[in-house]
Amino acid sequence: MQAHKIPIFKSWVSEWMARSVIFAILMSSLFSFAFYGSPVTAMGFYGIQATDVQYGMVVIYGSTVAFLALDFRIVKYFAPREYLLLALAVNALCAVVCFYLRDWTLFVFCQFLQGITCALMSGIVLQLIFPRLQSVRARVIAYSLLYGSIQIAVPFYSIYISVIIHFFDFNWIFYGFIIVVIMLTSVVLLTMNSKARFTRKIPLYQVDWIGYLFYVSFILIVGYILVYGRQLGWFDSSLISTLCLVNLIILSLFINRELKLKRPLINLQIFRTKNFVIGLLLLFTFYIFKGSTGLAYGYLETILGNHPLSTIPIWIAVIAGTVLSMFIISRFVLMGYNLIRIIIVGFGLMAVYYAYMILFVSVQGETADFLLPMFIYGVATGILFVPIVSFAASSAPSKIAVNASLIGIFSRFIGFTASLALNNELQLFTKLSVREKVRESLTEISAQLPVTLLDIQNQYINAGSDMYTSKTASSGYFNQMIGQQILARAIRDYYDLMLTGLIFVIIILLLLPQIQHVVLRLRKGNVPY
């Protein structure tokens, strides 16, 4: 029997066990993103800045995006089990190296390698899922499960990180990763056939390796510019200006090369499809608005003083909202509901989330007050993801459908990275604006200021502190109180801007007649992203 006709899973493996293994592979491929579940802890462990943590995320995400374009060819050359075991071995090696060597540069390099393994494992998951999707109904439901798993991975691993950091230190995350890799390796060895293949072995000829180098370089440089741009002063920095020029050259060379090759890394003809381009813009916009939850988690920890374990109910609310909405929305898609109207409802719920946060963000509050808005946020993301991806994928011609996937995940990456840059920029703007208003207010009530400080000082004296300690502590407490007020007001101003942007997007969608009657055509060749 030819290798590509041998079942991937052994004969004794039931369908439900096979699906469980596929799900385990998918979630394990996303484990590396768990290292960013607690950015403050990572900063303290490595002695780095917030932008360094952000760029670490960009590196692993960008590496995944770039290698997926290559993996489409490579996965047809190797046997799935050996290919998967190679990815697991690289992951284990990176985890061991990071566990013993506490070096940030080495960690980022390992993140690049783990981005490749994430793409590799994700590619295998997609190839394992497709043969099981014979009908449009099965494809929509499976896509919903796939997207739902990706969406809940961040809050799921954030819960895991909170528990690990509470009982151990940051380094034990690597130890946990090693255990996960060993367990998954054992499962793969037990359940998968060693000689089975997805297709007949296709030689690796005319693979666009140079195009891949252009592509990954462009992605990593874009990420660096967007993450460090504000810190370096944008175009006032010679480094940022030089990188922008270099990236324009790389992009020009990449486009020129892809248009000439018979088997390009990415077929750029996909951009000629109008609705596909609109779908990409929607996906980009979605990630811009989705990327602001870091502020909410930061508010809970910084202002309300939440212990990481106390934030677990918030993450559970996000997971519950996402899972519930994914389950429901897949039924609506199957029933033929208008995709754009579903997307408008999703953006509308996201606007409700922002409006709720604007009303409730203050220097006083309880974690329970934010369970509902974070649940609404989870529902909104669940509602938006499947219809937006379906909208773009259904418009892609069959011959180049796989390129819709590759460009789609690139659009998600750009949206994610742009949201980091936008957050950094707008947070700085709102904080400066609020700080100036607070300074003016303090000047106006300067006669009352000494009285306020004296009241705080007396409270410390009544608690048993001496005069010198009371003066120092009262000043520190007052500065902390002002800082919390500035942060809370800056977050509300930021959410005001996001809410305005969402309303603007909804109005545009309502006024675009050419996309109001898009018909869903999810072909078997359409690859999700």
N, C-alpha and C positions, 0 to 999 in steps of 0.2 A: 504493500500500500504506500502511495506517495505521502511524504511527510505532511503536506498541507491538508491532507484528508483525514489525518489522525486527529481525534478530539483533543482539544487543549487540556481538558481535565480528564483524569483517569476514570475508568468505567464505574467504579464504586462511589464516585462523588456525585451526590444528588444535585439537582438544579439549585435548590436553596443554599446548599453548602457552597456551590460555585459562586453564587451571587454574594454570599457573605465574604468569600475570599476576595472577590473583585472590590467590594466596599472597603475591606481592610487594606488592600493595596492603595486605593485612592486616598484614604485618610492618612496612611503612612507617608505617602508622597508629599502631603501637605504639612508633615510634622515640623519641618525646618522653620516654618513660619511661626511656630510656637515660641521661638527665642525672642520674639518681639511682643509677647503678651504682656510683659512688664518693662516698658522702656526705661523707667527710672532705675530699676534693679540692674538692667544691662549697663546703663551709664555708670553706676557705682562700681560694678564688678570690673569693668574694663577701664574706667577713668576717662570716659569720652563724653562728647556733647550730644545733645538731642539730634542735631543734624547728622552726626555720624551713625546713629541708630537708624535714622530714616534712610540713609544711603545704603546701609546693610540690607534693608528691606528691598530697596530698588535693585540691588545687585542680584539677589536671589530671584526676584520676580522677573527682571530683565533677562537673566540667563535662561530662565524657563521659557519665556516668550520666544527668544531667538532660537533655542535648540529645537523647539517644536517644529519649526520649518524644516530642519534637517531630519528629525525623527520620523517624519512621514515616509521618507525613503529608507532610512536605516532599519526601521522595525520590520521591513519586508525582507531583510537580508538575514538577520539573526533569528534563531529559534527563541520563542518568547521566554521560556524558563531560564535559559542561559543569560539572555539579555536582562531579565529581571534580577537574577542573582548578581550580575555585574553591578547593577545600580545599588542593590542592597549592600554589596561589599564596599563600594565607594562611600556610601552613607556611613557605614560602620567605621571605616578608616577615618573619615572626617570627624566623627563624633569622638573617637579615641584621641585624635590629635588635639582637638579643642579642649578635651577634658584635662589633658596633662599640660598643655602649653597655653598659658593665659596671655595671648597676644591678639590684639584687635585686627591687625593687618592679616595675620594668618587666618583668623576667623572669617574675614570677608572673602578671602580666597576660597576657603572651604565652602562658604555660602554660594559662590559662583559654581563650584562643582556640584553642590547639592541642588542648585537650580537646574543643572543639566539632568541630574537623576530624577528630579521632580517631573520634568518634561518627558523623560524616558518612561517612567512609571505611569504617568497620565496617558501617554500614547498607547501603552499596553492596555490600560483600562478601557479606553475608547474602542480599541480593536476587539476586546473581549465582549463589550456591550453590543456592538453593531449586529453581529450575527443573531442576536436574540430579539432584534427589533424588526419584525416582519410587517407590521402595520403602523399606520400613522398614530393610532391610539397608543401602541406600545412605545413608539418613539417619544411622544409628548410626555408620557408618564415617566419614562426612563430619563429623559432630559431633565425633567423636574427634580427627580431624585439626585441626578448628577449635580445640577446647579445648587440644589438645596444643600448637598454635602459640602460643596465649596463654600457656600455662604455661611454655614454654621461652623466651619473649621476654626475660624478666628476666635469666636466666643468659647467654643468647646475647649480649645487648647489654652485659652486664657484662664479657664477654670482649673485646668491641670497645672498651669504655671503657678497660680495662686496657692494651691495646696503644696506644691513642691517647695516654693520659696518660704512658705510659712514654717515648714518643718526642717528644711535643709537650706542650702544656698544655691545660687544661680548655676554653679558648676554641675549640680546633680541633674539638671535638665538633660545634659549630654549623656549622663549615665542612663537616664530613663529612655533616651533615644536608642541607645545601644541594645537595651532589653527588648524594645519594640522591634528593632531590626532582626534580632536573633529569633524572636517568636515568629515573625512573618517569613523569614527564611525557612524555618522548619515546616511551616504550613505549605509554602510553595513547593518544597522538595517532596512533600507527602502527596499533594493533590494534583500536580501538573505533570504531564507527559514530557519527557526530555526531548523527544524527536518531533513533537508536534509543531506545526508552523501555521501562521495565519494565511499565507499564500505560498505559492511556489517560490523558491529562493531567487530573488532578483538581484543580479550583481550590482555593486555600487559603482557603476560607471556614470560619467557626466553628472556627478553630484556637485552642486555649486558650493564648494568649500570656501572659495574666495568671497562669494556673495554672503555667506554666513559670517565671515570675519568682518565684512563691511557692516552687516546688519547688527551684530552684537556690539560692535564698537559704537555705532550710532546710538543704540539704545542706552548703553552705559554712560556715554557722554551727555546725552539729553538728561538722564537722571541726575548726573553730577551738577549740571547747570541749574536745573530746577530746584534741587535740594540746597545747594550751597550758594546760589545766586544772591539771595538776600544777605547772607552772612558776609559775603565778599564785596557787596555793593554793586551787584549786577555789572553793567558795562563800564563802571568806574574801575573795575578790576581788569588788568591786562590778561589774567588767566581766563576769566569768563569770556572776554572778547575773542581771545585766541581759540578757545574751545568751540565757540559758535562758528567761527570761520572754518575751522577744521571739520566740524560736523556738516556744514553746508557742502563742502567738497566731497566728504564721504557719501552723503545722500545723493549728490549728483552722479558720482561714480556708480553707486548701487543701482539707481534708476536706469541709467544708461546700460548697465550690464544686464539687468533683468529684462529689458525690452528687446535685447538682441539674442539672448540665449534661447535654444530650443526647449530646454528643460530648466527653466529658471527656479530659483529658490522660492519665489512668490510671483505668481502671475498677476501683474499689475492691471491687466485688462478688467479685473473685477471692479475697478473704480468707475467704469463706464455705466454701471447699473445705478440708476438714480436712487431708487428706494434703499439700496444697500448702503449708499453713502449717508442717507438720512438716518438709517439704523445705526451706523457707526457714531454719528453725532449724538444720537439719543443715548447710546452706550457710554460715550465720553461724558455727557452731561450727568447721567446717572451716577457715575463714579465721583464726579465733582461733589455732588450733594451727599453722597454716601460717605465720603471721607471725613466728615466733620465729627464723628462720634468720639474720636480721641479727646475732643474738648469736654464732652460729657463725662467720660471716665476720669479725666484729669480734674474736673470740677468736684466730682464725688470724693476723690482722694485728697485733693489739696485744700478745698474749702470746707467740705463737710467732715473731713478727717476720717473717711472710710478706711478700714483695714481691707486689704485685698480680698480676704475671705468674705467680708461683708458685701462685696460687689458681686459675688456669685449669683445671688437672686436676679440681679440686673442682666447678667449674661444668659441666665436661664430664660428670662422673659424674651430676650432677643431671639434665642433659639426657638422657643415655642411659637413666637409670632411668624418666624420665617418658615418653619415646617408646616404650620397650619395654612398659611397663605399659599405656599407652594402646592399643597395638596388640593386646595380649593380652586386655585387659578388654572391648574392643568385641566380640570373639568370644564371650566369656562372656555378655554382654548379649543378643547375637543368639540364643544357644542357650537363652535363657529362664531363666538362673540367677536365683535370688531376689536382688533388688536390695539388700535390707536386709542379707542375709548378706555380699554383696560389700562393702558399706559397712563392716560390722563388721570384715572382714578388713583393709580399708584403714586403719581407725583402729587396729587391732592392730599393723600394720606401723609406723604413726606412733609407737605406744608403744615398739616395739622401737628405733626411731631415738633417742627420748629416753633410753631405758635405756642404750643404747650410749654416748651423749654423757655421761651422768652418770658412767659408769665411766672414760672416757678423757680428759675435760677436766681438765687439770692445768697446772702452769707449765712442764712439759717435754713434748715430743711432736714428732711428725713429721707433715707434711702427708699422707703416705701412710696414716697411721692413720685419717684421716677420709674417705677415698675411699669405703669401704664404707657408713658411716652416711649420707653424703650421697646415695649411690646408693639406699639404702633409702628415704630421704626422697623422692627423685624418684619411686620406684616407688609409694609411698603416695599422693602427690598425684595421680599418674596413675590409680591405682585408684579414688580417691574422687570425682574431679570428674565423670566421665561418669555413674556411677550416681546420684549425688546430684541432678544436674541432670535426669536422665531420670526419677527418682522424682517430682520436683516437677512437671516438664513434663507427664508422662503423666496426672497427676490434674487438669489444668486443662481446663475445658469448652471445646469448639471455638470458641464464639462470642467468648470473651474470652481466647483462648490467648496472644495477643500481649502481654497485660498480665502474664502469667506471666513473660515475658521481662523486661519493664521492672521489675517488682518483684524479680525474681531478681537482676538486676545491682545494684539498690539494696541488696539484702541482702548481696551480696558487698562492696559499698563500706562498709557499716556494719560488717561483720565485719573488713575490713581496717583501718578507722580505729580500731575498738575494740581491735584487737590492738596498735596503736601506743600507745594510752592504757594498756592493760594492761601492755605491756612497760615503759613509762616508770615506771608505778606499782610494779610488782613488782621491777624492777631496783633502784629506790631503796630499797624495803623490804629486799630481800636484801642489798644492799651495806651499809646501815646496820647490819643485824643481824650480818653477818660482821665489819664494822669494829669493832663493840663487843666481839665475842669476841676479835678479834686484840689489841685494846687491853688487855683483861683478861689475855691470855696474856703480853703483853710486860711487864705489871706484875709478874706472877708470876716471870718469869725476868729481872727487871731487873738482877740481879747478874751475869748472863751477857752482857747486852747490850753493855757496854763492851768485853768480850773479843772479841765477834763483830765489832764495829766496828773494833777494833784489827787483827784478822786481815785484814779487807778493806783497811784502810789500808796494811798491810804488803805486800799484793799489789800495790797501786799503786806503792809505793816500789820494790819489786823490779822493776817494769816500767819504772822510770826517772823517775817523777814526784817532785817535791820534796815536803817535808813539808806545806806549806800546801795544795797542790793535792790531795795524798792524803787529807787530812782532809775537804775539801769533797766530793771525788769519792766517798769511802766513804759519807758520809751520803746523798748523792744515790742511789748504787747501792742502799743498804739500803732507802730509801724506795720506790724503783722495785720492788724485790723484794717488799716488803710489799704494794704496790699491785697487783702481778700476782697475788699469793696471794689478796687480797680479791676481785679480779675473777673469778678462776677458781672460787673457792668460791661466789660470788654466782651465777654462771652455773649451777653444779650445783644449787644450791638452787632456782633459777628452773625448771630442767628437772624437778626433783622435783615442783614444783607442777603443771607441765604434764602430767607422767606421771599424777599422781593424777587430774587432770581428765579425761584420756583414758579411764582405767579406769572412772571414773564414767559417762561417756557411753556406753561399750560396755555396761555393766550395764543402763542405761536402755533401750538398743536391744533388748537381749535380753529385757527384761521388758515390752515393749509389744506385746501380741498383735495389735492392730488394724492394725499396719503390716507384719506378717510375711509377708503373702500379697498384696502389691501386684502387679497385672498391668501390664506395660509396654504403653502405648498411645501410641506416638510418631506422631501424625498429621502430615500434611504442613503443616498450619497452625501447628503448634507451633514457635515461634521459639526457638532456643537463646540462652543468655545466659552 
